[in-house]
Amino acid sequence: MAQYVFWRLVQAAVAIFGVMTIVFVIMRLAGDPTLLLVPEGASREHIESLRHELGFDRPIATQYASYLADVLRLDFGQSVVQRVPAVSILESRLPYTLALAAGALALALLVGIPAGIAMAVWRGRFIERVLATVVISGQSMPTFLSGILLILVFGVLLGWLPTSGSGSVASLILPSVALGALSMATFARMSRIAVIDELSKDYVRAAFARGLSPGAVVARHVLRNAAVPVVTIAALEIGNLLAGAVIVETVFAWPGIGQLAIQSIQSRDFVVVQVVVLFVSVVYVAMSLLADFAYALLDPRIRLHGA
């Protein structure tokens, strides 16, 4: 177990390091942000002075080494545009993204898992066909398109809900639905597959032979064993929701880290982009690790050996 944990932590560190490196290189290839920061008609001396002040006149390798050293000291630098610590900008936007991700995850869990169980238990019946249609729609529709349709129907035509901003709890509903639709479909599919697989096993037939009702068999025996693959999806979906928030927050003008990332990319604010991507990658990797370690708690038959 200790060896497994060690190697999983090593793999996580390598993954995060790779993400940091890729983002660093891509942002440098996007161009020098100095020209966006100086006033129009600035002299060449002024431009070069600002470039030197920001450190963009140094070789890329030197900038990269300095960046890694700062990260190891938990110094994530200052925003190139706003000239304030990048972490403070992230912290100001993070509560909005967490609220959005929590709403989307709650929707996905509360709708997706019961729908998947229902499709498995009532396989081949009318209810499965209806739920399957909903699941396929949620899975096949792009997030930006579902967001626009939700705005048109519930915001413009019916006028029930706000279409943008974060002024109230009601403004959280539409972006949560748009963001959680794909996760809901994923939970439904995985729950259906897992429950169907468990229903075909001998211990379920033995439970039916003892006279237990279908509801009792599913509640007492099937759900615990079927929860193992669903836990993996649940942990990974948290990372997916944070990443998917970029599109949803842009469509609904939601002031979270997704919108912050887009704004920072447009202004070539390297430091803020690097902080946002680093945070999302750390959360994604951490959720993956937690899912792996949760296996043993949910199913004692699982043993973790090696990497």
C-alpha positions in Angstrom: 0.0 0.0 0.0 2.8 2.4 0.9 4.6 1.7 -2.3 1.4 2.3 -4.3 0.8 5.6 -2.6 4.4 6.7 -3.2 4.3 5.9 -6.9 0.9 7.5 -7.4 2.2 10.7 -5.8 5.3 10.6 -8.1 3.0 10.2 -11.1 0.8 13.1 -9.9 3.9 15.3 -9.5 5.1 14.5 -13.0 1.6 15.3 -14.4 1.5 18.6 -12.7 5.0 19.5 -13.8 4.1 18.6 -17.4 1.1 20.9 -17.3 3.1 23.7 -15.9 5.7 23.3 -18.6 3.2 23.1 -21.5 1.3 26.2 -20.3 4.6 28.2 -19.8 5.8 27.4 -23.3 2.4 28.1 -25.0 1.9 31.4 -23.3 5.4 32.5 -24.4 4.6 31.5 -27.9 1.5 33.7 -27.8 3.6 36.8 -27.9 5.1 39.5 -25.7 2.5 41.2 -23.6 4.6 44.3 -23.2 3.2 46.0 -26.3 -0.3 45.6 -24.8 0.7 47.4 -21.6 2.4 50.5 -23.0 0.4 53.5 -24.1 0.0 54.1 -27.9 3.0 55.8 -29.4 5.3 54.8 -26.6 9.0 55.1 -27.4 11.2 52.1 -27.9 13.2 53.0 -24.8 9.9 52.9 -22.8 9.0 49.5 -24.2 12.4 48.0 -23.6 12.4 49.4 -20.0 9.0 47.8 -19.3 10.1 44.5 -20.9 13.2 44.5 -18.7 11.1 45.3 -15.6 8.8 42.4 -16.3 11.7 40.1 -17.0 10.6 39.3 -20.6 14.0 40.3 -22.0 15.7 37.3 -20.4 16.2 34.0 -22.2 13.2 31.6 -22.1 15.3 29.0 -20.2 16.1 31.6 -17.5 12.5 32.6 -17.2 11.4 29.0 -16.9 14.0 28.2 -14.2 13.0 31.3 -12.3 9.3 30.3 -12.6 9.9 26.8 -11.3 12.0 28.2 -8.4 9.2 30.6 -7.5 6.6 27.9 -7.6 8.6 25.7 -5.2 8.7 28.7 -2.8 4.9 29.0 -3.3 5.5 32.4 -4.9 3.2 32.5 -7.9 4.1 36.1 -9.0 2.2 39.2 -9.7 -0.3 39.8 -12.5 1.4 41.5 -15.4 -1.7 43.6 -16.1 -3.1 44.4 -12.6 0.2 44.4 -10.8 -1.2 42.5 -7.8 -0.5 39.0 -6.6 -2.0 36.5 -9.0 -3.1 34.3 -6.1 -5.2 37.1 -4.7 -7.0 37.5 -8.1 -7.6 33.7 -8.1 -9.0 33.8 -4.6 -11.4 36.6 -5.4 -12.9 34.5 -8.3 -12.7 31.0 -6.8 -15.9 31.2 -4.7 -18.0 31.8 -7.8 -16.5 28.8 -9.6 -16.8 26.6 -6.6 -20.5 27.5 -6.2 -21.1 26.8 -9.9 -19.3 23.5 -9.8 -21.1 22.5 -6.6 -24.5 23.3 -8.2 -23.6 21.4 -11.4 -22.3 18.4 -9.4 -25.4 18.3 -7.2 -27.6 18.3 -10.3 -25.5 15.6 -11.9 -25.6 13.3 -8.9 -29.2 13.8 -7.9 -30.5 13.3 -11.4 -27.9 11.2 -13.1 -27.5 8.3 -10.6 -31.2 7.7 -10.0 -31.8 7.9 -13.7 -29.1 5.3 -14.3 -30.5 3.0 -11.7 -34.0 3.3 -13.1 -32.8 2.5 -16.6 -31.0 -0.6 -15.3 -33.9 -1.9 -13.1 -36.6 -1.2 -15.7 -34.5 -2.2 -18.7 -36.4 -2.5 -22.0 -39.4 -0.6 -20.7 -40.9 2.7 -21.6 -39.2 4.6 -18.7 -35.8 3.5 -19.9 -36.5 4.8 -23.4 -37.6 8.2 -22.0 -34.6 8.5 -19.7 -32.2 7.3 -22.4 -33.4 10.1 -24.6 -32.7 12.6 -21.9 -29.3 11.2 -21.2 -28.2 11.1 -24.9 -29.4 14.7 -25.3 -27.3 15.8 -22.3 -24.3 13.9 -23.5 -24.4 15.0 -27.2 -25.2 18.7 -26.9 -22.2 21.0 -26.6 -22.0 23.1 -23.4 -22.1 26.4 -25.2 -25.1 25.4 -27.2 -27.1 24.1 -24.2 -26.2 27.3 -22.4 -27.5 29.5 -25.3 -30.7 27.4 -25.5 -31.3 27.7 -21.8 -30.9 31.5 -22.0 -33.3 31.8 -24.9 -36.0 29.6 -23.4 -35.9 30.3 -19.6 -34.3 33.8 -19.8 -35.6 35.5 -22.9 -38.9 33.7 -23.9 -40.2 32.8 -20.4 -38.3 35.4 -18.4 -38.1 33.1 -15.4 -34.4 33.2 -14.6 -31.5 35.7 -15.0 -29.4 35.2 -18.1 -26.1 36.5 -16.9 -24.2 37.7 -13.8 -24.1 36.5 -10.3 -26.4 38.7 -8.4 -28.6 36.1 -6.8 -29.1 32.4 -6.2 -31.5 32.3 -9.2 -28.6 33.4 -11.4 -26.8 30.2 -10.5 -29.5 27.8 -11.9 -29.0 28.1 -15.6 -25.2 27.9 -15.6 -25.4 25.0 -13.2 -27.7 23.1 -15.5 -25.6 23.9 -18.6 -22.4 22.8 -16.8 -23.9 19.7 -15.2 -25.7 18.3 -18.2 -22.8 16.3 -19.5 -21.8 15.1 -16.0 -25.4 14.0 -15.4 -25.4 12.0 -18.6 -22.0 10.4 -17.6 -23.3 9.5 -14.1 -26.5 8.0 -15.6 -24.5 5.8 -18.1 -22.0 4.6 -15.6 -24.7 3.9 -13.0 -26.8 1.9 -15.5 -23.8 -0.1 -16.7 -22.6 -0.8 -13.1 -26.1 -1.9 -11.9 -26.8 -4.1 -14.9 -23.4 -5.8 -14.3 -24.2 -6.4 -10.7 -27.8 -7.7 -11.4 -26.3 -10.4 -13.6 -24.2 -11.9 -10.7 -24.9 -15.0 -8.7 -25.3 -13.2 -5.3 -28.2 -11.2 -6.8 -30.0 -14.4 -8.0 -29.4 -15.9 -4.6 -31.0 -12.9 -2.9 -34.0 -13.2 -5.2 -34.2 -16.9 -4.4 -34.4 -16.0 -0.7 -37.6 -14.0 -1.5 -36.1 -10.5 -1.3 -37.9 -7.8 -3.3 -36.2 -6.1 -6.3 -36.0 -2.9 -4.3 -34.4 -4.6 -1.3 -31.9 -6.4 -3.5 -30.8 -3.2 -5.2 -30.7 -1.1 -2.0 -28.9 -3.6 0.2 -26.6 -5.4 -2.2 -26.3 -3.9 -5.7 -25.7 -0.3 -5.0 -22.7 -0.7 -2.7 -20.9 -2.8 -5.3 -22.0 -0.7 -8.2 -20.7 2.5 -6.4 -17.1 1.6 -7.1 -16.9 2.8 -10.8 -19.3 5.7 -10.0 -16.9 7.0 -7.4 -14.1 7.2 -10.0 -16.3 9.2 -12.3 -17.5 11.5 -9.4 -13.9 12.4 -8.4 -12.8 13.0 -12.0 -16.0 15.0 -12.8 -15.0 17.6 -10.2 -11.9 18.3 -12.3 -13.9 18.2 -15.5 -16.4 20.7 -14.0 -13.7 23.2 -13.1 -12.3 22.9 -16.6 -15.7 23.0 -18.3 -16.5 26.2 -16.4 -14.4 28.2 -18.9 -17.2 27.9 -21.5 -20.1 28.2 -19.2 -18.7 31.2 -17.3 -18.1 33.0 -20.6 -21.6 32.3 -21.9 -23.3 33.4 -18.7 -20.8 36.2 -17.8 -20.2 34.3 -14.5 -17.2 35.9 -12.7 -15.3 32.7 -11.9 -11.8 31.4 -12.7 -12.9 30.2 -16.1 -13.8 33.8 -17.2 -10.6 34.9 -15.5 -8.6 32.5 -17.6 -10.2 33.8 -20.9 -9.6 37.4 -19.9 -6.0 36.7 -18.9 -5.3 34.9 -22.2 -6.7 37.7 -24.2 -4.5 40.2 -22.3 -1.5 37.8 -22.3 -1.3 37.9 -18.5 1.0 35.0 -18.3 1.2 34.8 -14.6 -2.6 34.7 -13.9 -3.1 32.0 -16.6 -0.3 29.9 -15.1 -1.9 30.1 -11.6 -5.4 29.2 -12.9 -4.1 26.2 -14.9 -1.9 25.1 -12.0 -4.8 25.2 -9.6 -7.1 23.2 -11.9 -4.5 20.6 -12.6 -3.7 20.1 -8.9 -7.4 19.7 -8.1 -7.9 17.2 -11.0 -4.9 15.1 -10.0 -5.9 15.2 -6.3 -9.4 14.0 -7.1 -8.0 11.2 -9.2 -5.8 10.1 -6.2 -8.8 10.3 -3.8 -10.8 8.1 -6.2 -8.1 5.5 -6.2 -7.8 5.4 -2.4 -11.6 5.3 -2.0 -11.8 2.0 -3.8 -10.5 0.0 -0.8 -13.1 1.6 1.5 -16.0 0.8 -0.8 -15.0 -2.7 -1.8 -12.8 -4.7 0.5 -12.1 -7.1 -2.4 -9.9 -4.5 -4.0 -6.3 -4.6 -3.1 -3.8 -2.0 -4.0 -0.4 -3.5 -5.0 2.3 -1.6 -6.7 1.7 1.3 -9.1 
